[in-house]
Amino acid sequence: MFCMQLGKYRLVKCIGRGGMGEVWEGTLAGEHGFTRRVAIKRMLGAHPDGFDQRFMDEARIASRLHHANIVSVLDFGVEDGAPFQVLELIDGIDAQRLYERSGGVPLEIALHLCIEVAHGLASAHALHIVHRDVSLENVLVSWEGDVKLSDFGVAKARDGAALTAGGVVGKPRYMAPEQATGGSVDGRTDVFALGCVLHALLTGATPLSGEDRLAELLAGKPLPIDAAIPAGVAAVIAKAVSRSKGDRFASADRMAESLAGLRQGRDGRLALRDFLAPLKPKKAGGALDALLAPQTESRSGSSALAPTFTPNTAARAPRAWPWVLAVLAGTAAGLSAAYLYATRPAAALPLPVVTVQPVVPRVPAMPVEEPPKPEPAPPPLAVAPPPGRPRAASAKEPKALGVLVVGGAAAQRAEILVDGKSLGFAPKRVELTVGAHEVVLVTPSGQRLGPKKVELTARHTDLDPARLLVDAP
């Protein structure tokens, strides 16, 4: 295995790279065999004025946050003039992928995720830090049931020790009116975004999805809440996404309290672990399996072990083993959380067929007369199969399948017709044969949406499915 050294950290493999930085999986080695796996994000080359300062500000802000529901920044340093951050490495998945792969998140799981995120936000707000980028992509879930908020790269601190970039930053589908218009932000700005997260977990879209939603909100029209959401939960979301900050929950803690009052049944963490169990990747059978696991090229042309490093977006790409979610705090200029995912268990490599000829020992010729030529052997008799056991037919080649995820605000509870055949109701994950398909959605009111053409390939897997998301009729 190729390794490099960065200060006291050993860089094991590059898991993300962009124009201004890269992310590595690394280890910290100590005495008596102590090791810890970490994620290391470092800057490369020349950057715009102030970018290095913002990168260091990001590390300072995140290092002040110590909470079970916030990704930890473990260290910061400069090597050969390039600053770097060291963050915890978490095995898991982000909430956006969780929704897409599961085809929908149950109410009890969605409530638990948002309660945990609210606790993390309350801790940050107590230090006068506003996240400003709360979204499904930045809610991380470990296979063991931990829920963590990541990416404080566009956070805004009130003190002068860490001055972050001003202006409009964040994702429009989660952005409160005061943030979208460049106004003053505070903890209630994050409460607005968390209300959008809860709506998206339940429906696949935020209340701001759709044309002119923000303009209508600024004009005084409340955001629409999906009718399929239970009334009590819908009331909490409506309060969180109010136009005026004064009409929202006064704090993230107050929102968590209201959500907890709606939760029923078993412990949220245990319910989350059970929900994640079918999605958790299978581990390789051993070192030999890992060695033989194929490493293919991604569609972008980069190695399957190195996801594309994109601005303000969680960079993802498949890899053969194991599943690792590298949790990284992002920056406003484009360094964001980088994750490693595995698309499937390591494929078994076909074993070569070797024909072994029997070895016949050579016996020295004896001084005897040449034997007569043997008579040709009779042809073998055809043996009929036993009664009741027909001859085995040649196996048919299995048809290649692709994965399609159907969802979106306008598709909720709509019947899915693929090539005229009903496959259930949205949101839903379906497997179809590779090729072109015609999809029609029939809403509960009888309206037909489509037909829409979908082209599936063998590359459309659970972790990179084709998506048909209908946000507006």
VEXSEKOL-387482 format. One record per residue (C-alpha): residue in three letters; x, y, z. Coordinates in Angstrom, 2 decimals. Each point is the difference from the previous one (the first is absolute). Example, Ala and Ser with C-alpha at 12.3 -4.5 7.8 and 13.67 -1.06 7.14 Angstrom:
<sites>
@code = ALA u = 12.30 v = -4.50 w = 7.80
@code = SER u = 1.37 v = 3.44 w = -0.66
</sites>
This chain:
<sites>
@code = MET u = 0.00 v = 0.00 w = 0.00
@code = PHE u = 1.32 v = 3.43 w = -1.02
@code = CYS u = 0.28 v = 2.44 w = 2.92
@code = MET u = 1.30 v = 3.54 w = 0.51
@code = GLN u = 0.66 v = 1.95 w = 3.14
@code = LEU u = -1.65 v = 3.32 w = 0.92
@code = GLY u = 1.47 v = 1.07 w = 3.30
@code = LYS u = -0.91 v = -2.71 w = 2.48
@code = TYR u = -2.71 v = -1.40 w = -2.28
@code = ARG u = 0.46 v = -2.73 w = -2.60
@code = LEU u = -2.00 v = 0.57 w = -3.20
@code = VAL u = -1.38 v = -3.37 w = -1.09
@code = LYS u = -2.09 v = 0.82 w = -3.09
@code = CYS u = -1.44 v = 3.05 w = -1.72
@code = ILE u = -3.80 v = -0.01 w = 0.19
@code = GLY u = -0.81 v = 3.35 w = -1.61
@code = ARG u = 1.72 v = 2.69 w = -2.04
@code = GLY u = -1.03 v = 3.33 w = -1.47
@code = GLY u = 1.54 v = 3.10 w = -1.48
@code = MET u = 0.93 v = 1.50 w = 3.37
@code = GLY u = 0.37 v = -2.94 w = 2.38
@code = GLU u = -0.08 v = -3.71 w = 0.63
@code = VAL u = -1.20 v = -2.41 w = 2.67
@code = TRP u = 1.85 v = -3.05 w = 1.26
@code = GLU u = -0.76 v = -2.96 w = 2.19
@code = GLY u = 2.82 v = -0.11 w = 2.52
@code = THR u = 1.17 v = -1.48 w = 3.26
@code = LEU u = 1.57 v = 1.38 w = 3.14
@code = ALA u = 2.52 v = -2.44 w = 1.48
@code = GLY u = 1.07 v = 0.08 w = 3.64
@code = GLU u = 1.97 v = -2.13 w = 2.38
@code = HIS u = -0.76 v = -3.62 w = 0.88
@code = GLY u = -1.92 v = -0.62 w = -3.22
@code = PHE u = -2.52 v = 2.86 w = 0.41
@code = THR u = -1.58 v = 1.11 w = -3.28
@code = ARG u = -2.99 v = 2.13 w = -0.93
@code = ARG u = -1.57 v = 0.42 w = -3.42
@code = VAL u = -0.76 v = 3.59 w = -0.97
@code = ALA u = -1.01 v = 2.16 w = -2.96
@code = ILE u = 2.52 v = 2.65 w = -1.08
@code = LYS u = -0.95 v = 2.98 w = -2.15
@code = ARG u = 2.77 v = 2.22 w = -1.31
@code = MET u = 0.31 v = 2.97 w = -2.33
@code = LEU u = 1.97 v = -0.13 w = -3.25
@code = GLY u = 1.50 v = 2.64 w = -2.25
@code = ALA u = -1.00 v = 3.65 w = -0.21
@code = HIS u = -3.44 v = 1.19 w = 1.11
@code = PRO u = -2.08 v = 3.16 w = -0.16
@code = ASP u = 0.83 v = 2.73 w = 2.49
@code = GLY u = -1.24 v = -0.86 w = 3.46
@code = PHE u = -0.72 v = -3.64 w = -0.79
@code = ASP u = 2.80 v = -1.35 w = 2.19
@code = GLN u = -1.24 v = 2.19 w = 2.84
@code = ARG u = -3.54 v = -1.35 w = -0.38
@code = PHE u = 1.36 v = -3.54 w = -0.01
@code = MET u = 1.75 v = 0.68 w = 3.30
@code = ASP u = -3.07 v = 1.80 w = 1.38
@code = GLU u = -2.07 v = -3.07 w = -0.82
@code = ALA u = 2.33 v = -2.19 w = 2.03
@code = ARG u = -0.03 v = 2.44 w = 2.93
@code = ILE u = -3.80 v = 0.17 w = 0.03
@code = ALA u = -0.50 v = -3.75 w = -0.21
@code = SER u = 2.69 v = -0.70 w = 2.61
@code = ARG u = -2.05 v = 1.95 w = 2.55
@code = LEU u = -2.94 v = -2.37 w = -0.44
@code = HIS u = -0.01 v = -3.07 w = 2.24
@code = HIS u = -3.27 v = -1.88 w = -0.25
@code = ALA u = -1.12 v = -3.55 w = -0.76
@code = ASN u = -2.08 v = 1.25 w = -2.93
@code = ILE u = 2.74 v = 2.08 w = -1.68
@code = VAL u = 2.94 v = -1.29 w = -2.03
@code = SER u = 3.26 v = 0.53 w = 1.90
@code = VAL u = 3.02 v = 1.91 w = -1.30
@code = LEU u = 2.97 v = -1.76 w = 1.58
@code = ASP u = 2.98 v = 2.03 w = -1.16
@code = PHE u = 1.26 v = 2.77 w = -2.27
@code = GLY u = 3.44 v = 0.69 w = -1.42
@code = VAL u = 2.11 v = 1.30 w = -2.86
@code = GLU u = 2.39 v = -2.18 w = -1.99
@code = ASP u = 2.19 v = 1.42 w = -2.79
@code = GLY u = -2.05 v = 3.20 w = 0.09
@code = ALA u = -3.32 v = -1.84 w = -0.53
@code = PRO u = -2.53 v = 0.00 w = 2.90
@code = PHE u = -1.85 v = -3.19 w = 0.83
@code = GLN u = -2.82 v = -1.15 w = 2.29
@code = VAL u = -0.40 v = -3.36 w = 1.72
@code = LEU u = -3.55 v = -1.23 w = 0.62
@code = GLU u = -1.64 v = -3.14 w = 1.31
@code = LEU u = -0.77 v = -2.78 w = -2.46
@code = ILE u = -3.47 v = -1.56 w = 0.30
@code = ASP u = -1.41 v = -3.18 w = -1.54
@code = GLY u = -3.46 v = 0.87 w = -1.25
@code = ILE u = -2.16 v = 1.90 w = -2.44
@code = ASP u = -1.43 v = 3.50 w = -0.40
@code = ALA u = -3.73 v = 0.68 w = 0.31
@code = GLN u = -0.41 v = 0.79 w = -3.72
@code = ARG u = 1.37 v = -3.42 w = -0.97
@code = LEU u = -1.99 v = -1.58 w = 2.80
@code = TYR u = -3.24 v = 1.33 w = -1.47
@code = GLU u = 0.93 v = -1.00 w = -3.55
@code = ARG u = 1.13 v = -3.53 w = 0.86
@code = SER u = -2.88 v = -0.81 w = 2.33
@code = GLY u = -2.69 v = 1.50 w = -2.23
@code = GLY u = -1.35 v = 2.02 w = 2.95
@code = VAL u = 0.74 v = 0.56 w = 3.69
@code = PRO u = -2.58 v = -1.10 w = 2.62
@code = LEU u = -1.43 v = 2.73 w = 2.22
@code = GLU u = 1.67 v = -1.26 w = 3.20
@code = ILE u = 3.42 v = -0.04 w = -1.70
@code = ALA u = -0.47 v = 3.48 w = -1.48
@code = LEU u = -1.00 v = 1.41 w = 3.39
@code = HIS u = 3.00 v = -1.62 w = 1.69
@code = LEU u = 2.46 v = 1.35 w = -2.57
@code = CYS u = -1.33 v = 3.55 w = 0.32
@code = ILE u = -0.06 v = -0.10 w = 3.80
@code = GLU u = 3.66 v = -1.03 w = 0.04
@code = VAL u = 0.96 v = 2.70 w = -2.50
@code = ALA u = -1.92 v = 2.58 w = 2.04
@code = HIS u = 2.07 v = -0.90 w = 3.07
@code = GLY u = 3.20 v = 0.52 w = -1.99
@code = LEU u = -1.25 v = 3.34 w = -1.31
@code = ALA u = -0.94 v = 1.16 w = 3.49
@code = SER u = 3.58 v = -0.67 w = 1.11
@code = ALA u = 1.40 v = 2.06 w = -2.89
@code = HIS u = -2.50 v = 2.83 w = 0.56
@code = ALA u = 1.04 v = 0.20 w = 3.66
@code = LEU u = 3.44 v = 0.99 w = -1.31
@code = HIS u = -1.56 v = 2.55 w = -2.39
@code = ILE u = 0.78 v = -2.14 w = -3.06
@code = VAL u = -2.64 v = -0.24 w = -2.76
@code = HIS u = 0.47 v = -2.96 w = -2.34
@code = ARG u = -1.77 v = 1.53 w = -3.07
@code = ASP u = 0.14 v = -3.25 w = -2.01
@code = VAL u = -2.24 v = -2.51 w = 1.82
@code = SER u = -1.16 v = -2.48 w = -2.67
@code = LEU u = -0.48 v = -3.72 w = -0.62
@code = GLU u = 3.51 v = -0.22 w = -1.45
@code = ASN u = 1.52 v = 1.32 w = 3.23
@code = VAL u = -1.90 v = -2.32 w = 2.37
@code = LEU u = 2.19 v = -3.08 w = 0.44
@code = VAL u = -1.12 v = -3.32 w = 1.46
@code = SER u = 2.37 v = -2.75 w = 1.11
@code = TRP u = -0.94 v = -3.66 w = -0.30
@code = GLU u = 0.04 v = -0.15 w = 3.82
@code = GLY u = -2.74 v = 2.64 w = 0.24
@code = ASP u = 2.00 v = 3.20 w = 0.62
@code = VAL u = -1.42 v = 3.18 w = -1.57
@code = LYS u = 2.45 v = 2.82 w = -0.70
@code = LEU u = -0.19 v = 3.42 w = -1.63
@code = SER u = 2.94 v = 0.74 w = -2.29
@code = ASP u = 1.37 v = 2.77 w = -2.21
@code = PHE u = 0.45 v = 3.22 w = 1.95
@code = GLY u = 1.89 v = 1.44 w = -2.97
@code = VAL u = -2.56 v = 2.79 w = -0.50
@code = ALA u = -0.78 v = 0.49 w = 3.70
@code = LYS u = -0.13 v = 3.54 w = 1.34
@code = ALA u = 1.51 v = 0.83 w = 3.38
@code = ARG u = -0.95 v = 3.15 w = 1.89
@code = ASP u = 3.41 v = 0.54 w = 1.59
@code = GLY u = 2.94 v = 1.61 w = -1.78
@code = ALA u = 2.37 v = -2.97 w = 0.43
@code = ALA u = -1.55 v = -1.83 w = -2.94
@code = LEU u = -1.52 v = 2.17 w = -2.70
@code = THR u = -1.65 v = -2.11 w = -2.65
@code = ALA u = -1.15 v = 0.98 w = -3.44
@code = GLY u = -3.05 v = 2.20 w = -0.12
@code = GLY u = -2.56 v = 0.30 w = -2.75
@code = VAL u = -2.42 v = -2.65 w = -1.19
@code = VAL u = 1.31 v = -3.51 w = 0.64
@code = GLY u = -1.76 v = -3.33 w = 0.45
@code = LYS u = -2.47 v = -2.10 w = -2.02
@code = PRO u = -3.05 v = 1.88 w = -1.35
@code = ARG u = -2.43 v = -2.87 w = 0.73
@code = TYR u = 0.75 v = 0.36 w = 3.75
@code = MET u = 0.67 v = 3.74 w = 0.21
@code = ALA u = -1.97 v = 2.27 w = 2.33
@code = PRO u = -1.23 v = 3.32 w = -1.49
@code = GLU u = 2.44 v = 2.12 w = 2.01
@code = GLN u = 2.89 v = -2.17 w = -1.18
@code = ALA u = -1.11 v = 0.03 w = -3.65
@code = THR u = -0.25 v = 3.79 w = 0.02
@code = GLY u = 3.34 v = 0.54 w = 1.76
@code = GLY u = -1.58 v = 1.14 w = 3.27
@code = SER u = 0.95 v = -0.68 w = 3.61
@code = VAL u = 0.08 v = -3.68 w = 1.00
@code = ASP u = -0.18 v = -1.73 w = 3.39
@code = GLY u = -0.90 v = -3.38 w = 1.44
@code = ARG u = -3.57 v = 0.26 w = -1.31
@code = THR u = 1.45 v = 0.03 w = -3.52
@code = ASP u = 1.24 v = -3.54 w = 0.63
@code = VAL u = -3.40 v = -0.90 w = 1.51
@code = PHE u = -1.58 v = 0.92 w = -3.35
@code = ALA u = 2.43 v = -2.29 w = -1.84
@code = LEU u = -0.66 v = -2.84 w = 2.46
@code = GLY u = -3.74 v = 0.29 w = -0.72
@code = CYS u = 0.84 v = -0.41 w = -3.69
@code = VAL u = 2.14 v = -3.05 w = 0.84
@code = LEU u = -2.89 v = -1.68 w = 1.84
@code = HIS u = -2.37 v = 0.65 w = -2.92
@code = ALA u = 2.59 v = -1.39 w = -2.46
@code = LEU u = 0.54 v = -3.14 w = 2.10
@code = LEU u = -3.73 v = -0.74 w = -0.15
@code = THR u = -0.74 v = 1.00 w = -3.60
@code = GLY u = 3.27 v = 0.28 w = -1.91
@code = ALA u = -0.36 v = 3.78 w = -0.50
@code = THR u = 0.18 v = 3.12 w = 2.17
@code = PRO u = -2.89 v = 2.51 w = 0.20
@code = LEU u = 2.15 v = 2.34 w = -2.12
@code = SER u = 0.16 v = -2.50 w = -2.90
@code = GLY u = -1.86 v = 1.45 w = -2.95
@code = GLU u = -0.05 v = 3.24 w = -1.94
@code = ASP u = -0.61 v = 3.30 w = 1.77
@code = ARG u = -0.35 v = -1.59 w = 3.46
@code = LEU u = 2.52 v = 2.39 w = 1.55
@code = ALA u = -1.58 v = 2.99 w = -1.74
@code = GLU u = -3.42 v = -1.03 w = 1.29
@code = LEU u = 1.38 v = -0.41 w = 3.51
@code = LEU u = 1.60 v = 3.44 w = -0.11
@code = ALA u = -3.36 v = 1.37 w = -1.15
@code = GLY u = -1.64 v = -1.42 w = 3.12
@code = LYS u = -1.43 v = -3.28 w = -1.32
@code = PRO u = 0.79 v = -2.97 w = 2.32
@code = LEU u = 1.94 v = -2.89 w = -1.48
@code = PRO u = -2.18 v = -3.02 w = -0.91
@code = ILE u = 0.42 v = -3.11 w = 2.16
@code = ASP u = -0.63 v = -3.38 w = -1.62
@code = ALA u = -3.49 v = -1.29 w = 0.86
@code = ALA u = 1.34 v = -3.51 w = 0.63
@code = ILE u = 1.97 v = 1.16 w = 3.07
@code = PRO u = -1.86 v = -0.60 w = 3.31
@code = ALA u = -1.64 v = 3.14 w = 1.36
@code = GLY u = 2.14 v = 0.28 w = 3.14
@code = VAL u = 3.25 v = -0.30 w = -1.97
@code = ALA u = -1.27 v = 2.36 w = -2.70
@code = ALA u = -0.72 v = 2.63 w = 2.66
@code = VAL u = 3.60 v = -0.21 w = 1.29
@code = ILE u = 1.39 v = 0.34 w = -3.54
@code = ALA u = -2.30 v = 2.94 w = -0.77
@code = LYS u = 1.16 v = 1.81 w = 3.13
@code = ALA u = 3.67 v = -0.68 w = -0.77
@code = VAL u = -0.26 v = 1.33 w = -3.58
@code = SER u = -1.93 v = 3.16 w = 0.84
@code = ARG u = 1.01 v = 3.11 w = -1.92
@code = SER u = 0.70 v = 2.03 w = 3.11
@code = LYS u = 2.71 v = -1.15 w = 2.41
@code = GLY u = -2.25 v = 1.08 w = 2.87
@code = ASP u = -2.66 v = -2.55 w = -1.04
@code = ARG u = 2.42 v = -2.93 w = 0.01
@code = PHE u = 1.21 v = -2.03 w = 2.95
@code = ALA u = 2.08 v = 2.21 w = 2.25
@code = SER u = 2.83 v = -2.56 w = -0.01
@code = ALA u = 0.99 v = -3.37 w = -1.42
@code = ASP u = -0.57 v = -1.50 w = 3.47
@code = ARG u = -3.65 v = 1.14 w = -0.06
@code = MET u = -0.47 v = -1.62 w = -3.39
@code = ALA u = 1.59 v = -3.24 w = 1.28
@code = GLU u = -2.39 v = 0.06 w = 2.96
@code = SER u = -3.04 v = 0.32 w = -2.29
@code = LEU u = 1.22 v = -2.82 w = -2.24
@code = ALA u = 0.68 v = -2.26 w = 3.00
@code = GLY u = -3.62 v = 0.45 w = 1.07
@code = LEU u = -1.10 v = -1.50 w = -3.32
@code = ARG u = 2.28 v = -3.03 w = 0.19
@code = GLN u = -1.51 v = -3.31 w = 1.05
@code = GLY u = 1.15 v = -3.57 w = 0.39
@code = ARG u = 3.49 v = -1.33 w = 0.59
@code = ASP u = 3.36 v = 1.65 w = 0.55
@code = GLY u = 0.94 v = 2.14 w = -3.01
@code = ARG u = 3.61 v = -1.18 w = -0.23
@code = LEU u = -0.99 v = -3.68 w = 0.01
@code = ALA u = -2.71 v = 0.64 w = -2.59
@code = LEU u = 2.56 v = 1.80 w = -2.17
@code = ARG u = 2.49 v = -2.86 w = 0.23
@code = ASP u = -2.65 v = -2.52 w = -1.04
@code = PHE u = -1.03 v = 2.25 w = -2.89
@code = LEU u = 3.62 v = 0.28 w = -1.16
@code = ALA u = 0.75 v = -3.73 w = 0.28
@code = PRO u = -1.24 v = -0.97 w = -3.52
@code = LEU u = 1.96 v = 2.91 w = -1.51
@code = LYS u = 3.27 v = -0.76 w = 1.74
@code = PRO u = 2.62 v = -1.41 w = -2.38
@code = LYS u = 1.22 v = -3.51 w = 0.47
@code = LYS u = 3.61 v = -0.28 w = 1.02
@code = ALA u = 2.49 v = -1.82 w = -2.19
@code = GLY u = 0.69 v = -3.59 w = 0.94
@code = GLY u = 3.64 v = 0.62 w = 0.76
@code = ALA u = 3.31 v = 1.43 w = -1.16
@code = LEU u = -0.04 v = -2.08 w = -3.17
@code = ASP u = -3.48 v = 1.29 w = -0.93
@code = ALA u = 1.21 v = 3.55 w = 0.51
@code = LEU u = 3.06 v = -0.63 w = -2.13
@code = LEU u = -2.04 v = -1.45 w = -2.84
@code = ALA u = -2.81 v = 2.56 w = 0.16
@code = PRO u = -0.27 v = 1.73 w = -3.40
@code = GLN u = 0.71 v = 3.74 w = -0.13
@code = THR u = -1.80 v = 1.55 w = -2.93
@code = GLU u = 0.08 v = 3.50 w = -1.41
@code = SER u = -2.84 v = 2.32 w = 0.91
@code = ARG u = -2.04 v = 1.71 w = -2.71
@code = SER u = 1.90 v = 3.21 w = 0.57
@code = GLY u = 3.23 v = -1.80 w = -0.84
@code = SER u = 1.46 v = 0.14 w = 3.50
@code = SER u = 0.96 v = -3.06 w = 1.97
@code = ALA u = -2.83 v = -1.80 w = 1.78
@code = LEU u = 1.89 v = 0.60 w = 3.23
@code = ALA u = 0.17 v = 3.78 w = -0.48
@code = PRO u = -3.37 v = 1.80 w = -0.20
@code = THR u = -0.21 v = 3.32 w = -1.81
@code = PHE u = 0.64 v = 2.95 w = 2.30
@code = THR u = -2.74 v = 2.54 w = -0.78
@code = PRO u = -0.83 v = 3.41 w = 1.51
@code = ASN u = -2.64 v = 0.12 w = 2.77
@code = THR u = -1.12 v = -3.54 w = -0.78
@code = ALA u = 0.81 v = -3.34 w = 1.64
@code = ALA u = 2.38 v = -1.71 w = -2.44
@code = ARG u = -0.89 v = -3.60 w = -0.55
@code = ALA u = 1.26 v = -2.94 w = -2.00
@code = PRO u = -0.24 v = -3.77 w = 0.31
@code = ARG u = 2.82 v = -2.17 w = 1.28
@code = ALA u = 0.33 v = -3.72 w = 0.49
@code = TRP u = 0.66 v = -0.23 w = 3.78
@code = PRO u = -0.60 v = 1.02 w = 2.79
@code = TRP u = -2.67 v = 2.68 w = 0.32
@code = VAL u = 1.42 v = 3.09 w = 1.60
@code = LEU u = -1.64 v = 3.39 w = 0.36
@code = ALA u = 2.79 v = 2.56 w = 0.24
@code = VAL u = -1.64 v = 2.82 w = 1.91
@code = LEU u = 1.48 v = 3.32 w = -1.04
@code = ALA u = -0.91 v = 3.57 w = 0.94
@code = GLY u = -0.53 v = 1.95 w = -3.25
@code = THR u = 1.03 v = 3.52 w = -1.05
@code = ALA u = -1.98 v = 2.73 w = -1.74
@code = ALA u = 2.40 v = -0.05 w = -2.97
@code = GLY u = -0.49 v = -3.63 w = -0.78
@code = LEU u = 1.59 v = -2.43 w = 2.47
@code = SER u = -2.80 v = -2.05 w = 1.49
@code = ALA u = -0.68 v = -3.38 w = 1.61
@code = ALA u = 1.64 v = -2.91 w = -1.83
@code = TYR u = -1.33 v = -3.49 w = 0.35
@code = LEU u = 1.00 v = -3.50 w = -1.08
@code = TYR u = -2.75 v = -2.40 w = -0.90
@code = ALA u = -0.06 v = -3.57 w = -1.19
@code = THR u = -2.53 v = -0.87 w = -2.63
@code = ARG u = -0.18 v = -3.70 w = 0.64
@code = PRO u = 1.85 v = -2.98 w = 1.55
@code = ALA u = 3.19 v = -0.95 w = -1.78
@code = ALA u = -0.84 v = -1.95 w = -3.15
@code = ALA u = 1.35 v = -3.52 w = -0.20
@code = LEU u = 2.54 v = -0.31 w = -2.77
@code = PRO u = -0.63 v = -2.87 w = -2.44
@code = LEU u = 2.48 v = -2.82 w = 0.46
@code = PRO u = 1.82 v = -1.09 w = -3.15
@code = VAL u = -0.91 v = -3.44 w = -1.34
@code = VAL u = 3.12 v = -2.13 w = -0.26
@code = THR u = -0.04 v = -3.32 w = -1.84
@code = VAL u = 2.44 v = -2.43 w = 1.61
@code = GLN u = 1.20 v = -2.85 w = -2.19
@code = PRO u = 0.85 v = -3.23 w = 1.78
@code = VAL u = 3.72 v = -0.63 w = 0.27
@code = VAL u = 0.89 v = -3.40 w = -1.39
@code = PRO u = 3.42 v = -1.26 w = 1.02
@code = ARG u = 2.22 v = -0.94 w = -2.88
@code = VAL u = 1.05 v = -3.63 w = 0.20
@code = PRO u = 3.19 v = -1.02 w = -1.80
@code = ALA u = -0.61 v = -2.15 w = -3.03
@code = MET u = 0.50 v = -3.71 w = 0.67
@code = PRO u = 1.74 v = -2.23 w = -2.49
@code = VAL u = -3.15 v = -1.83 w = -1.02
@code = GLU u = -1.84 v = -0.45 w = -3.19
@code = GLU u = -2.18 v = 2.84 w = -1.15
@code = PRO u = -3.55 v = -0.68 w = 1.24
@code = PRO u = -2.81 v = -0.19 w = -2.49
@code = LYS u = -1.92 v = 3.16 w = -0.69
@code = PRO u = -3.01 v = 0.24 w = 2.32
@code = GLU u = -3.44 v = 0.01 w = -1.49
@code = PRO u = -1.78 v = 3.37 w = 0.10
@code = ALA u = -2.07 v = 0.49 w = 3.14
@code = PRO u = -3.76 v = -0.03 w = -0.45
@code = PRO u = -1.73 v = 3.40 w = 0.27
@code = PRO u = -1.28 v = 0.87 w = 3.49
@code = LEU u = -3.57 v = -0.92 w = 0.69
@code = ALA u = -2.45 v = 2.86 w = 0.47
@code = VAL u = -1.22 v = -0.09 w = 3.59
@code = ALA u = -3.58 v = 1.13 w = 0.44
@code = PRO u = -0.81 v = 2.14 w = 3.03
@code = PRO u = -1.66 v = -1.75 w = 2.93
@code = PRO u = -3.82 v = -0.09 w = -0.12
@code = GLY u = -1.58 v = 3.20 w = 1.32
@code = ARG u = 3.25 v = 2.00 w = -0.30
@code = PRO u = 0.04 v = 1.93 w = -3.31
@code = ARG u = 3.16 v = 1.17 w = -1.63
@code = ALA u = 1.24 v = 3.33 w = 1.40
@code = ALA u = -0.84 v = 2.92 w = -2.21
@code = SER u = 2.67 v = 2.56 w = -0.70
@code = ALA u = -0.20 v = 2.88 w = 2.49
@code = LYS u = -1.24 v = 3.27 w = -1.38
@code = GLU u = 2.14 v = 3.06 w = 0.40
@code = PRO u = -1.45 v = 2.23 w = 2.77
@code = LYS u = -1.30 v = 3.34 w = -1.14
@code = ALA u = 1.98 v = 3.04 w = 1.12
@code = LEU u = -1.90 v = 2.22 w = 2.44
@code = GLY u = 0.21 v = 3.67 w = 0.94
@code = VAL u = -1.41 v = 1.89 w = 3.01
@code = LEU u = -2.49 v = 2.86 w = -0.33
@code = VAL u = -1.15 v = 2.22 w = 2.89
@code = VAL u = -3.36 v = 1.73 w = -0.50
@code = GLY u = -0.92 v = 2.85 w = 2.33
@code = GLY u = -0.43 v = 3.75 w = 0.35
@code = ALA u = -2.65 v = 2.23 w = 1.52
@code = ALA u = -2.51 v = -0.44 w = -2.85
@code = ALA u = 0.50 v = -3.78 w = -0.12
@code = GLN u = -0.93 v = -0.78 w = 3.61
@code = ARG u = -2.46 v = -2.94 w = 0.15
@code = ALA u = -0.25 v = -0.02 w = -3.80
@code = GLU u = -0.34 v = -3.39 w = -1.71
@code = ILE u = 3.08 v = -0.89 w = -2.05
@code = LEU u = -0.71 v = -1.44 w = -3.48
@code = VAL u = 3.06 v = -1.29 w = -1.85
@code = ASP u = -0.65 v = -1.06 w = -3.57
@code = GLY u = -3.69 v = -0.23 w = 0.94
@code = LYS u = 0.60 v = -2.25 w = 3.03
@code = SER u = -0.73 v = 1.17 w = 3.56
@code = LEU u = 3.02 v = -0.28 w = 2.33
@code = GLY u = -1.46 v = 1.56 w = 3.16
@code = PHE u = -0.06 v = 3.53 w = 1.37
@code = ALA u = 2.59 v = 2.77 w = 0.33
@code = PRO u = 2.40 v = 0.59 w = 1.61
@code = LYS u = 1.45 v = -3.34 w = -1.02
@code = ARG u = 3.14 v = -1.75 w = -1.19
@code = VAL u = -0.54 v = -2.38 w = -2.91
@code = GLU u = 2.25 v = -2.35 w = -1.97
@code = LEU u = -0.52 v = -0.08 w = -3.76
@code = THR u = 1.74 v = -1.67 w = -2.90
@code = VAL u = 2.69 v = 2.08 w = -1.65
@code = GLY u = -1.30 v = 2.12 w = -2.87
@code = ALA u = -2.67 v = 2.62 w = -0.70
@code = HIS u = -3.23 v = 0.10 w = 1.99
@code = GLU u = -3.10 v = 2.19 w = 0.00
@code = VAL u = -1.15 v = 1.16 w = 3.46
@code = VAL u = -3.40 v = 1.49 w = 0.81
@code = LEU u = -1.03 v = 1.21 w = 3.47
@code = VAL u = -3.69 v = 0.02 w = 0.97
@code = THR u = -0.62 v = 2.33 w = 2.97
@code = PRO u = -2.65 v = -0.75 w = 2.65
@code = SER u = -2.24 v = 2.55 w = -1.72
@code = GLY u = 0.24 v = -1.93 w = -3.28
@code = GLN u = 2.35 v = 2.38 w = -1.80
@code = ARG u = 2.49 v = -1.70 w = -2.30
@code = LEU u = 3.56 v = 1.34 w = 0.04
@code = GLY u = 1.97 v = -1.04 w = -3.03
@code = PRO u = 0.82 v = -2.06 w = -1.86
@code = LYS u = 3.67 v = 0.52 w = 0.83
@code = LYS u = 2.80 v = -1.85 w = -1.74
@code = VAL u = 2.62 v = -1.64 w = 2.22
@code = GLU u = 3.16 v = -1.66 w = -1.34
@code = LEU u = 1.48 v = -2.55 w = 2.45
@code = THR u = 3.48 v = -1.48 w = -0.19
@code = ALA u = 1.87 v = -2.58 w = 2.05
@code = ARG u = 1.81 v = 2.91 w = 1.67
@code = HIS u = -3.23 v = 1.06 w = 1.74
@code = THR u = 0.47 v = -1.76 w = 3.35
@code = ASP u = -1.38 v = 0.54 w = 3.51
@code = LEU u = 2.66 v = 2.61 w = 0.71
@code = ASP u = -0.25 v = 1.72 w = -3.38
@code = PRO u = -3.56 v = -0.58 w = -1.21
@code = ALA u = -1.85 v = 1.69 w = -2.78
@code = ARG u = -2.40 v = 2.53 w = 1.54
@code = LEU u = -3.42 v = 1.20 w = -1.06
@code = LEU u = -0.87 v = 2.82 w = 2.41
@code = VAL u = -3.15 v = 1.97 w = -0.76
@code = ASP u = -0.12 v = 3.20 w = 2.03
@code = ALA u = -2.91 v = 1.65 w = -1.80
@code = PRO u = -2.84 v = -1.44 w = -2.10
</sites>
